[in-house]
Amino acid sequence: MRFEGVIPAVMTPFDEGGSVDTTALAASAGWLIDEGVTGLVGTGTMGEAGSLSAAERRLVIETLVAAADGRTPVTAGASSETASRTIGYAADAAAAGAGALMLLPPLGYAGDEREIETFYRTVADSTELPIMVYNNPKASGTDMPPRLILRLAEIEGVVAVKECSEDARRIAEIAAAAGDDFEVLVGGDDWALEGFCAGATGWIAGVANVAPRECVELFRLCREGQLEEARAVYARILPLARLDMRPKLVQLFKAAMDLVGRHGGPSRPPRLPLTEGERREVEAAVRTLGVEVAG
């Protein structure tokens, strides 16, 4: 399995009663695929995985797999505090039809490199699904430097890294050392152009929930070396893309989805609705994108 192109980190919609809205989720997935994305990631940070039960995680992945209907692969976030819990999430994801796993190091525990390697090796030994390592220090509390990523790349079944450390230089460093068999993916929206030009094969994108066509166009232009045109598209995306590394990224992107006529809706606690100032910031970013604000 390869992770090339633009792969949205799909958001989880909830209905008025607070349950997962599978109808809205399926509609979002179908629209994203029609817009040209090359994969879907569910139950990650953007998908509010931390607020979902194990049964809800499986339901989200089942819904995405059914909506994709073989047109594009689905990757399941399986991050947790322990290897045993992650193994359970991984088994559920495989049963739901996922094609791969995305996995942070153990949540809430900044283990040393030996412990982190053991964690990934234990999960990899338990599943036949390929694993994308997810390096997001803000989400996990652990920063995995390139030397550790390269050690993890030697584990059978570990095939890619979503690099989200905010140091775009690492993309080129890891890609050059790991070779073609290990993919390095952009993990933060506001260094996508830099990441593509440094050798990233794909992009796990939050902003693609709002502007998938523009994200796909940016990736194409970078791959074809049309950098002047790519920078023009990037300038339109950046105000939204810069919201990706904010603590309220989920609420911010859900609000942006609502503004462009897609179903974002509410988030689960402890997340609260945006302030009026934050909503105005999202509106300005959507207008820069060139999309008419709904309502």
N, C-alpha and C positions, 0 to 999 in steps of 0.2 A: 504494500500500500504506500502511495506517495501523498504528500501534503502540499502539492503545488497550487499556486493561485491564491484567490481570496476565499477565506473560510470564516464566515461569521461566527462569533461567540454568541450564540442565540440566547435571547432573553426569555424568561419564563413569565407568561402572562397569567394573571389571576382574575377570576370572575368576582362578582359583587359579594359573594359569600366567602371569598378568600381561598377558594380551591383552584388548583391548576386548571386553566381554561384551555382544554385540548383543541377546541375548535379554532380559537385565535392562534394557538401555537402552530397548528397544521397550516393555517392560512399564511402565516408569516414565513414558514419554511418553504411553501410552494412559491410564494412571491420571490423570495431570495434566490431560489434555484432558477426561476424564469429570468431573473435579472443577470444571471451568468456566474454566480459563485460556484466554486468547485468542491465544496464540502460544507458540513455543518458541525459545530461543536455544541453539545448541550451539557447542562449541569456543571458549568464552570462558574467562575466568579461572577460573570455577567448574568448567568442563569440563576443566581441566588441559591446555589447549591447548599450553602450552609443553613438555609431555612427550610429545606426540603427533607421530608422523611425518606427512608430507603425506598418505600413503595412509590412515592412521588418521583423520585429520581428515575426509577425504572419506567414509570408512566411517561415521563418527558421523553426518554430515549425511544420508547416504543412509538410514541406519536411522531417523532422526527423521522424515524426509520420508515414508518408507513407513509408519511407525506413525501419523503424522498423517492420511495417506490423504485429504488435501484438506480435513480438518475445520478446520485452523488453519494459518497460515503458519509457516515455519521460517526463522529468521535464522541465518547462519553467522558466527562470529567469524573474522576473517581477518588479525588483527594479526601484525606481524613487524617485523624491524629495517629492512627496505628495501621500497621500492615494488615492485621487481621480484619479490621473494618474495611479497609480498601479492597482487600481480596473479595469480600462480600459484595461490595459495589461493582467490582469488576465482573464477577459471575453474573450479577443481575444485568449488567450492560451487555455481556455476551449473549445472554438469553433473550434480551430485547432486540438483538440484531445489530448492535454497534460493530463497527469495523476496526476500532482502535480505542485506546485509552489516553487521556491527558492527565498527568499526575504531578502535583506539587510534592515537595518533601514533606515529612510529617508536620502537620499543622500544630503550632503552639509550642514546638520544641526545637530549639536551634542545635541540632545534633552536630557532632563532628563528622568529618568526611567518611570515616569508617562506618558510622551508624547510618548515614544517609545512603551510602552504597549498599549496605546490607538491606535497608528498607526497599530500595528499588529492585535488588536482586530477588528478594523474597516474593515481591508481587509478580515480577516477571516469570519466576518459576511456577507460579500458580495459574497462569493464563496463557492461552495461545494468541491473544490479541496483541498486536504491536503497541508499544508504549511511547508516547511523546512526553519527555521530561518537560516540566513547566517551571521555569525559574522566574519567580515573581516575589522578590523579597518583601514587598509591602503586604502581599496576601498571605505568605507563609511564615514570615519572620526569619527566614533563612536565605542568604544570598549564596548561590552556588557559583563559584568562579570558573573560568574556562577549564582550568586543569581538572576540576572535579567533573564537569560536564563530559570531558573527554574520557575520563575513567568510566563514567556511566555508559558512554557510547560503546564500550567494550562488552557490556552485558548483552547476551543474546535476547533479542526481543525489544531492546531499547533502540529506536530507529530515528528519533528526531528530538529537537529541543525547541520549545517556545521560549525565546529569550526576551525577558521583560525586566531586565535589571536597570533600564534607563541609560545604559552605556552601549551605544550603538557600535562602538569599536569591537565589542566582543563578537559580533556576528561574523566579521571577516576573520577574526582570530580563530574561532571555533571551526568555521567552514574550511579554512585552509589546512588546519591540522587534522580534521576528521575525515576528509575525503568525500567522494560523491555518495557513498552508501548511507551517510548520516546527514539528515536534513536539518538546516537551521532556519527557523521561522521567526518573522517579526512578531513580537508580542505586545508592542505598544504603538498606538495609532499615530502618534506625532513624530515617529522616526521611520515611517514606512518607506518613503522615497530613499532615505539614506540606507535603510536595510536592504532594499532590493538591489541598489547599486553596489552594495558590499558583498552580495552573493546569496542573500536569503532566497529560498525557493518558494516561500509562501508567506501568508499573513493571516494570523488569527485576529480578526478585526472586530472591535466593538462598533465602530462607526459604520460598518457595513450593514448593521441593522436599520440604519436610517438612509444611507446613500450607497447601496450595493453597486449600482451601475457606475458611479464615479470611482469607487474603489477598484472595480475590475478594469476600468479604463486606465487608472494610474498604474496598476500592475503591468498592463500590456505595454504602455508607453515606455516604462522603465526597461522592460525586457527587450524592447526593440531599439533602445538607445535614443529615443526621441525625448531628450531631457528638457528641452525648452517647453514642449507641449505638456510634459509630465509636471513641471513646476507650476504651470498655469492651473491644472486640475488640483494639484496639491494645495495651492493657495486657497481654493474654494473649500476644501475639506478641512484644513487645519484648525479653524476655530472650533469645530465640532471634535476633531481628533484630540485636541488638547484637553478635552474633558475626560479622556480615558484614564488618566492617571490621578484623578481626583478621588477622595474618599466616597463621594456621592455619585460615582460614575453610573451606578445602576439607575438611580432616580433621574439623573441628567439625560441619559440616553432614552429612557422610557418616555420622558417628556418630549424629547425630540421626535420620537416615533409618533406620538400623538399629534405633534404639530405638522407632520408631513402626511397625515391621514392613515397611518398604520396603528395597530393596537399595541400601545405601550402599557398604559394603565398603572395601577398602584403597585407598590412594592410591599413586602412583608416587613413587620417590625423586626429589628429595632430601627429600620429605615423609616423616616418620616417624609411627608410631602416637602417639596422644595419651597424655599421662601420666595416672595415676589421678586426679589432681586435676582435670585438664581434662575427663575423662569425667564426673566427678561434677557439674561445672558444666553440662555438656550435659544430663545427666539432670534436674537441677533446672529448667532452662529448658523441657524437654519437659513436665515436670509442671505448670509454670505455664500452659502452653498448654492443659492439661486433657486431654491424651491419655495413655492408659495406656501405661506403658513396657513394651515387649515383652521377653519372656524373664525 
